Amino acid sequence: MVRDLYQCTAGDLATQAVDTVPADWSVAEAYEWLSENGYDVSPVVDGEQPVGFVEIDELSTAPDGAPVSEHRQDITLEEIISTDADFGSVLSALYDSGFYFLGGRNQVTAILTRADLNTSPAYIHLYDRLSLLEEGLRDLIQHKAPNWKTNDAVDLYHDEKQDIERRYQKAESANIALEEIHYAHFSTLKKIVAAIDPCWEACGFSSGDAAERDLSDVTDVRNAVAHSNLLIENTGQGLMEGRTVTTVLDAYETIEACIEELDLESD
């Protein structure tokens, strides 16, 4: 049966109602307005015509009384992203820059920022991809490592095994039981895949350690999605406190690579 996978584009994520800064405002007015609204960037307009954009960090060091138009930057192709850009492209773009405009230099229809990753379209898309990966890992373990529960290479806690057995027995008593691996949490699937050579090799990892490291990032993102916690906890870049776009991008690339290696696509 063909499974319809939810696709998520820049247009789905972007903030459509774009607030703007009038070109005749002073730096102080624009800075205060940006601060009050929690904006890092905004288009500058002359009437209804976009004439550039301003960033709050740039205005923080500019003279208060200066016209904001003197401290605007031009909107170039580097600040524009296609409405149809897919989720992977969006993550890669937001890794390079904290914001993009949709539309063009003469018309701004929406604005995309890293904070927009904390919206429903991103969660739905990731949930869909993670579910597909999880199904694939269960099938992989079932075929490549059917003895996973007794395999000495897999360091499962006693409580971990008991929890799986308890949920399996509950399903069995209701006459709906699947194989026991279907009652293991994602963190357990990660542990099994990283410990058993044929499993991590089938996923395309270079070693068990690489599988453990990369799937740990996936587990972190999965937990945020599953519990509706903030996906992006810090809108900065790189190795900063809290989950950043870097972490999410790394996890997403792992998810997509594993799905491709396991040939799980439905279309």
C-alpha positions in Angstrom: 0.0 0.0 0.0 1.4 3.4 -1.0 1.9 5.7 2.0 1.3 9.4 1.5 4.2 11.3 3.2 3.6 14.9 4.5 5.8 17.4 2.7 6.8 20.7 4.2 8.0 23.7 2.3 9.4 27.1 3.1 5.9 28.5 2.2 4.3 26.3 4.8 6.7 27.4 7.6 7.1 31.1 6.9 5.3 33.9 8.7 2.9 35.2 6.1 1.8 38.5 7.7 5.0 40.5 7.4 5.2 43.6 9.6 7.4 46.3 8.2 9.4 49.4 9.3 8.6 52.7 7.5 11.6 54.2 5.8 11.0 57.6 7.6 11.3 56.1 11.1 14.4 57.0 13.2 16.8 54.3 14.4 15.4 54.6 17.9 11.8 54.1 16.7 12.7 51.1 14.7 14.9 49.5 17.4 12.1 50.0 20.0 9.5 48.5 17.7 11.6 45.5 16.8 12.4 44.9 20.5 8.8 45.1 21.6 7.7 42.6 19.0 10.6 40.3 19.5 11.8 40.7 15.9 15.4 40.3 14.8 14.8 41.6 11.3 12.1 43.4 9.3 11.7 44.7 5.8 11.9 48.5 5.4 9.2 50.0 3.1 8.6 53.4 1.4 4.9 53.4 1.2 4.2 49.8 0.3 7.4 49.3 -1.7 10.1 47.3 0.0 13.4 49.2 -0.1 15.5 46.9 2.0 15.6 45.4 5.5 17.1 46.2 8.9 18.5 43.9 11.6 18.1 44.8 15.3 21.8 44.0 16.0 22.9 46.6 13.4 20.5 49.2 14.8 21.8 48.7 18.4 25.0 50.5 17.5 23.6 53.2 15.3 22.8 56.7 16.4 19.2 56.9 17.8 18.3 60.0 15.8 19.5 58.8 12.4 16.9 57.8 9.7 16.5 54.1 9.6 16.8 54.3 5.8 20.5 55.1 6.3 21.1 51.8 8.1 19.0 49.5 5.9 20.5 46.8 3.7 19.4 45.9 0.2 17.3 42.7 -0.3 19.4 40.6 -2.6 19.0 37.1 -4.0 21.0 35.8 -1.0 18.2 36.8 1.4 15.4 35.2 -0.7 14.2 31.6 -0.6 11.8 29.9 -2.9 8.3 29.2 -1.5 8.6 25.6 -2.8 12.0 24.9 -1.1 11.7 21.5 0.7 12.3 20.9 4.4 15.9 19.7 3.9 16.7 22.8 1.8 15.1 25.0 4.4 17.2 23.5 7.2 20.4 23.9 5.1 19.5 27.5 4.3 18.7 28.4 7.9 22.0 26.9 9.0 23.7 29.5 6.8 21.5 32.4 7.7 19.0 33.2 10.4 16.3 34.6 8.1 15.0 34.7 4.5 12.3 36.6 2.6 9.8 35.0 0.3 8.7 36.9 -2.7 11.4 39.1 -4.2 13.3 42.3 -4.1 10.2 44.2 -5.1 7.6 42.3 -3.1 8.0 40.6 0.3 5.2 38.1 0.9 6.5 36.3 3.9 9.6 35.9 6.2 11.2 32.7 7.3 13.3 32.5 10.4 14.8 29.7 12.6 12.0 30.3 15.1 9.5 29.2 12.4 10.9 25.6 12.8 8.9 25.6 16.0 5.6 25.4 14.1 3.2 22.6 13.3 4.3 21.9 9.6 7.8 21.1 10.8 6.6 18.8 13.6 4.2 17.0 11.3 6.9 16.5 8.6 9.4 15.2 11.1 6.9 13.0 12.8 6.1 11.4 9.5 9.8 10.8 8.6 10.6 9.6 12.1 7.7 7.1 12.0 9.0 5.8 8.7 12.5 5.4 10.0 11.3 3.7 13.2 9.3 1.2 11.2 12.3 0.5 9.1 14.6 0.0 12.1 12.1 -2.5 13.7 12.0 -4.5 10.4 15.8 -4.4 10.1 16.3 -5.7 13.6 13.7 -8.4 13.2 15.5 -9.7 10.1 19.2 -9.0 10.9 19.2 -9.6 14.6 16.2 -11.7 15.7 18.1 -12.7 18.9 18.5 -9.0 19.9 17.0 -9.6 23.4 19.6 -12.3 24.3 22.5 -11.0 22.3 25.4 -10.2 24.7 26.6 -7.3 22.4 23.3 -5.4 23.2 23.5 -3.9 26.7 19.8 -3.7 27.6 18.8 -2.9 31.1 16.7 -5.4 33.0 13.9 -2.8 33.4 14.1 -2.0 29.7 13.5 -5.7 28.8 10.7 -6.0 31.4 8.9 -2.9 30.0 9.0 -4.4 26.5 7.7 -7.8 27.7 5.0 -6.1 29.8 3.7 -4.2 26.7 3.9 -7.2 24.5 2.0 -9.3 27.0 -0.7 -6.7 27.3 -1.1 -6.6 23.5 -1.0 -10.4 23.4 -3.9 -10.7 25.9 -5.9 -8.3 23.6 -5.1 -10.6 20.6 -3.3 -7.8 18.8 0.3 -8.7 19.5 3.1 -8.1 17.0 6.8 -9.2 17.4 8.4 -8.0 20.6 10.6 -5.5 18.8 7.5 -3.5 18.1 7.2 -2.7 21.8 10.8 -1.3 22.1 11.3 2.5 22.4 13.3 4.3 19.8 16.2 4.7 22.3 16.3 0.8 22.5 16.2 0.5 18.7 19.2 2.9 18.6 21.1 0.8 21.1 20.5 -2.5 19.2 21.4 -1.0 15.8 24.6 0.5 17.2 25.6 -2.8 18.8 25.1 -5.2 16.0 27.3 -4.9 12.9 24.8 -6.0 10.2 22.3 -3.5 11.5 24.5 -0.4 11.5 26.1 -1.5 8.2 22.6 -1.7 6.6 21.9 1.8 7.7 25.0 3.1 6.1 27.0 4.0 9.2 30.8 3.7 9.2 30.8 2.1 12.7 28.7 1.2 15.7 30.1 4.3 17.4 29.0 6.5 14.5 25.5 4.9 14.7 25.3 5.6 18.4 26.4 9.2 18.0 24.2 10.1 15.0 21.1 8.2 16.2 21.4 10.0 19.6 20.8 13.3 17.8 17.8 11.7 16.1 16.5 10.5 19.5 16.8 14.0 20.9 14.8 15.5 18.0 12.3 12.6 18.1 11.7 13.3 21.8 11.1 17.0 21.2 8.6 16.2 18.4 6.8 13.4 20.4 6.4 15.6 23.4 5.7 18.9 21.5 8.7 20.6 23.1 10.6 23.3 21.3 12.4 21.9 18.4 14.7 25.0 18.2 15.7 26.0 21.7 18.4 28.5 20.6 18.2 30.5 17.3 21.9 30.9 17.2 24.2 28.6 15.2 26.7 26.0 16.0 27.5 24.3 19.3 25.4 26.6 21.6 23.3 25.8 24.7 20.0 24.2 23.8 19.0 22.6 20.5 20.0 24.6 17.5 19.3 24.4 13.8 22.7 22.7 13.6 21.5 19.8 15.7 18.2 19.5 13.8 20.0 19.6 10.5 22.4 16.9 11.5 19.6 14.7 12.8 17.5 15.2 9.7 20.4 14.3 7.4 20.8 11.1 9.4 17.1 10.3 9.2 17.1 10.8 5.4 20.3 8.8 4.8 18.9 5.9 6.9 15.6 5.9 5.0 17.5 5.9 1.7 19.8 3.1 2.8 16.8 1.0 4.0 14.9 1.9 0.9 11.7 2.9 2.8 10.3 5.4 0.4 6.7 4.7 -0.6 6.6 6.5 -3.9 
